[in-house]
Amino acid sequence: MSLAMTQPIIRRLPPETVNRIAAGEVVERPASVVKELAENALDAGARRIDITAEGGGLVRLLIEDDGKGMSPAELELCIERHATSKLPVGENGADDLLNISTMGFRGEALPSIGSIARLSITTQAKGKGDAWAILVEGGKTNGIAPAAPLGRGGTRIEVRDLFYATPARLKFLKSERSENLGITDVVKRMAMSRPDVGFFLTLDGRKRLSVAAERGEGADARIARMSAILGADFGENALEVDQTREGVRIFGFASLPTYSRGNAMHQYLFVNGRPVRDKLLGGAVRGAYQDFLARDRHPVVALNVELPTDEVDVNVHPAKAEVRFRDAALVRGLIVGSLRHALAGAGHRASTTVAGYALGRVRPEGYQPPQPPPGGYQSHTNSLAGWGAPRPPSEPVQDRVFDPGMSARVEPDQPAYDGGMGEMPQAGFDPAQQPSAPPLDWPLGVARAQLHETYVVAQTGDGIVIVDQHAAHERLVYERMKKMIAETGVQRQRLLVPEIVNLDEAEARRLLERGEELEELGLVIEAFGQGAIAVRETPSLLKKLNIQGLIRDLADDLAEYDQALSLKEKLEDVVGTMACHGSVRSGRRLTGEEMNALLREMEATPHSGQCNHGRPTYVELKLSDIERLFGRR
């Protein structure tokens, strides 16, 4: 047999095969179909999108919208490959792929779906009385035909028997429950990105999501939509983020550190209204929250990036789930900066869910509060003031700020609380410099007692606050040490023999370009031949340091996150450990003056609502909640 006979002959693939190959990239699972069709509805100006799925989306998918609809000519053309109305035309008359403002633009979704499923499209243009339909099965169609009017302008798309034309794909799909979760996640992300649009999802006859278009606009509409999808707790514990730099705007919401999750699945990024998955967000959030959360805890974040369309490339992947920024460092730095600014503005605030959890633990299982008597109880707002009989209204609050009888004395061998570690500068809270205010008007109230030599109980104007004295002081000392390091710099120690680390040229170049930043963190490096780094000095805080591993970690950080996270985290871990060991310990007795000084410094210190690991430093219980425990309400 000759060689010419064994070689394959180059040939053109038929359109049906081309569409099925393309469908492998565009339509990965039923959730992909929902995403593509819902994006088309948004581009058509829809203000309501109804989505129905059966059998995990494999049996039937139905997407209905109230958009502008299509004419018969457009309907016939929309199922052809690379036919679209969304690409703008540039000044030279060519299609402009650098200024894409719509969700879709590739013209692949409908022909790809029609090639592997039974696709039915019914549409009615706005202002027209006639509706038209077209049916595509396995890539083949018999043309358009008149259809019953939809009653409103819009489009109704039904997809049946997904992947029937490519049955091998069915083997790689997950369970029906997993596919339903995938569909739900896609719809939730789109609903979060567009609060002005109503989304309604039904799975196997059961409503899974129902959010009407939000009234109003701006931050109020966004937080209302986020609360509807992520839960009311998120709305109560979210910090608004809104920063602009060099034409790039970051806005959205991020949770308090004490409102966190066990994984990063609840972090959402939208670029010009498009839900995307990008490692940039994970690295930026990690950098912003590294002072406040343990590595196994993750905040809930929903951020929008708004920037000129020519500064971002959305034509990276057929599924359009990834983007590429022209200046990724600017976007990442802005995300980190805006999150830190929002966290700094939170002050000593802690998550409201902490109090809810505490109240839930207080109630005995199966407890039913008794009904109050017909006359009702007399609610005394100040009834906790003296730990005895209610205070008469005429009695001034400051006369009974602290009851010495309820306080344990300071042991003779234990120094009084001085607001910081013995060797630290005393640049903390000075009560004499603070504005005068009625004692119960302080945010954290007035100390009334110490329980189990660990918890400080304070009374506020409308409730009580319970403070973990060690966790609270740990945060105060940590913030003071950070301030000292920022003012005086990280102390360095010179190595007797420089450590030589061999890297590839790109990694070495990245490190040397950031030499000044690393020197501010206490690490002095210089070039040592091709692809090698000589480490001359290291931070004196890091006593036992694996220099080889640190340098390689830093090179990876600079490549992935454009920041020296490894060194910062090591320094912060040491400072956190020092703050922990230098703080007021559990079991230490405090006087009333010491407890009140601790409360006042917490109020004046940013981030004092959580310790260095993201745990709350205090729990606030409102008087109304306490009264419910005793059946008073």
Order of alpha helices (4+ residues) and beta strands (2+ residues): alpha-alpha-alpha-beta-beta-alpha-alpha-beta-beta-beta-beta-alpha-beta-beta-alpha-alpha-beta-beta-beta-beta-beta-alpha-beta-beta-beta-beta-alpha-alpha-beta-beta-beta-alpha-beta-alpha-alpha-beta-beta-alpha-alpha-alpha-beta-alpha
